[in-house]
Amino acid sequence: MCVAYLPETLQAFKIFHGAYRGEERQIMPLPTFSGKMNIETYLCFISADRESVFNSVYTGSLVWDCRKLCCR
């Protein structure tokens, strides 16, 4: 499971059935916004048979700045 939390807007975006381990990445669509946005990220690992669930792990904070990505 993957979670992206946007503290400024109090929004959380979740993917409950994420990619398999062998894929080695997960893409999470987020809403469009302008300016700077802080994004807090978390992961939780669950076995395929749903028998084992591990505690969530804080994976860090991102500062996404659309002003630096857009052409003017």
SERO-4910 file (N, C-alpha, C, O; in steps of 0.05 Angstrom, whole numbers):
BEGIN
 pado doro    nc1    nc2    nc3   cac1   cac2   cac3    cc1    cc2    cc3    oc1    oc2    oc3
  Met    A     17    -23      0      0      0      0     18     25      0     38     25     14
  Cys    A     11     45    -16     25     70    -17      7     93    -10    -17     93    -18
  Val    A     17    112      5      1    135     13     18    160      8     42    161     15
  Ala    A      5    180     -4     17    207     -7     -2    226      7    -26    228      1
  Tyr    A      9    241     26     -7    260     43      2    288     37     26    294     37
  Leu    A    -17    306     31    -12    334     25    -21    350     49    -45    356     51
  Pro    A     -3    357     68    -12    370     92    -25    398     88    -43    405    104
  Glu    A    -18    412     67    -30    439     63    -59    437     56    -75    455     64
  Thr    A    -67    416     42    -95    413     34   -110    391     50   -134    387     46
  Leu    A    -96    378     68   -107    356     85   -118    333     67   -138    321     75
  Gln    A   -105    328     44   -114    307     26    -95    284     28    -70    287     32
  Ala    A   -105    260     26    -89    235     25    -97    219      1   -121    217     -6
  Phe    A    -77    209    -13    -82    192    -37    -70    165    -32    -47    163    -22
  Lys    A    -85    144    -38    -77    117    -31    -78     98    -54    -94    101    -73
  Ile    A    -60     79    -54    -61     56    -72    -60     31    -55    -40     26    -42
  Phe    A    -82     17    -53    -84     -6    -36    -71    -31    -48    -59    -47    -34
  His    A    -74    -34    -74    -63    -58    -88    -41    -48   -106    -45    -44   -130
  Gly    A    -17    -45    -94      5    -34   -109     19    -54   -127     10    -76   -131
  Ala    A     41    -45   -138     56    -62   -157     69    -85   -142     72    -84   -118
  Tyr    A     75   -106   -157     89   -129   -146    118   -121   -141    129   -103   -155
  Arg    A    131   -135   -123    159   -129   -116    177   -128   -140    195   -111   -142
  Gly    A    174   -147   -158    191   -149   -182    189   -125   -200    208   -120   -216
  Glu    A    168   -109   -199    165    -85   -215    183    -63   -206    190    -45   -221
  Glu    A    190    -63   -180    209    -44   -168    201    -15   -169    218      3   -165
  Arg    A    176     -9   -175    166     19   -174    136     20   -174    122      1   -181
  Gln    A    126     42   -165     97     47   -164     92     75   -174    105     94   -165
  Ile    A     73     78   -192     65    104   -202     39    112   -188     20     96   -188
  Met    A     37    136   -177     13    144   -163      4    171   -175     18    191   -173
  Pro    A    -19    171   -188    -30    196   -198    -37    215   -175    -50    207   -156
  Leu    A    -29    240   -178    -36    261   -158    -51    283   -173    -48    286   -197
  Pro    A    -66    300   -158    -80    321   -171    -61    342   -182    -38    345   -174
  Thr    A    -71    358   -201    -56    380   -212    -57    403   -193    -78    409   -182
  Phe    A    -35    417   -189    -35    441   -172    -13    459   -183      5    451   -197
  Ser    A    -15    484   -175      5    504   -183     21    512   -159     11    511   -136
  Gly    A     45    520   -163     61    529   -141     75    506   -127     80    485   -139
  Lys    A     81    510   -102     97    490    -86     78    474    -68     59    485    -57
  Met    A     84    448    -66     67    430    -50     85    410    -35    103    398    -47
  Asn    A     81    408     -9     95    387      7     80    361      5     55    361      7
  Ile    A     94    339      1     81    313     -1     96    294     18    120    290     15
  Glu    A     81    283     37     92    264     56     85    236     45     62    231     37
  Thr    A    104    217     45     99    191     34    103    168     54    120    170     72
  Tyr    A     87    148     51     87    124     69     83     99     52     71     99     31
  Leu    A     94     77     62     90     50     50     82     31     72     89     33     95
  Cys    A     67     11     63     60    -11     81     61    -36     63     51    -36     41
  Phe    A     73    -57     73     76    -82     58     56   -103     68     54   -107     92
  Ile    A     43   -116     49     23   -136     55     29   -160     38     34   -157     14
  Ser    A     29   -184     49     34   -208     33     12   -213     14    -11   -204     18
  Ala    A     17   -227     -8     -3   -232    -29    -27   -247    -18    -49   -244    -28
  Asp    A    -23   -265      2    -45   -279     13    -60   -264     35    -79   -274     48
  Arg    A    -51   -239     41    -63   -221     61    -60   -232     89    -74   -222    107
  Glu    A    -43   -251     94    -39   -262    121    -19   -246    138    -22   -245    162
  Ser    A     -1   -233    125     20   -217    139     19   -188    131     20   -182    107
  Val    A     16   -171    150     16   -142    145     37   -130    163     38   -135    187
  Phe    A     54   -113    151     76   -100    166     68    -71    173     52    -59    158
  Asn    A     80    -60    194     74    -33    201     82    -14    178    100    -19    162
  Ser    A     68      9    177     74     28    156    101     41    162    111     42    184
  Val    A    114     50    140    140     62    141    139     90    129    129     93    106
  Tyr    A    148    110    143    150    137    132    173    137    112    196    132    120
  Thr    A    168    143     87    189    142     67    200    169     59    217    171     41
  Gly    A    190    190     71    202    216     67    183    237     57    160    232     52
  Ser    A    194    261     55    179    284     47    190    295     20    214    295     15
  Leu    A    172    303      2    180    315    -23    169    343    -24    148    349    -13
  Val    A    184    361    -37    174    387    -42    171    389    -72    191    391    -86
  Trp    A    147    389    -82    141    389   -111    136    418   -118    117    431   -108
  Asp    A    153    430   -135    150    458   -143    144    459   -173    162    457   -189
  Cys    A    119    464   -180    110    465   -207    122    489   -222    125    488   -247
  Arg    A    129    509   -208    141    533   -221    168    527   -233    176    539   -252
  Lys    A    182    507   -222    208    500   -232    206    480   -255    225    476   -270
  Leu    A    183    467   -258    179    447   -279    167    458   -305    170    447   -326
  Cys    A    153    480   -302    138    491   -325    155    511   -341    171    525   -330
  Cys    A    151    510   -367    164    530   -384    149    556   -384    124    556   -382
  Arg    A    163    578   -385    150    604   -386    156    618   -411    147    641   -415
***
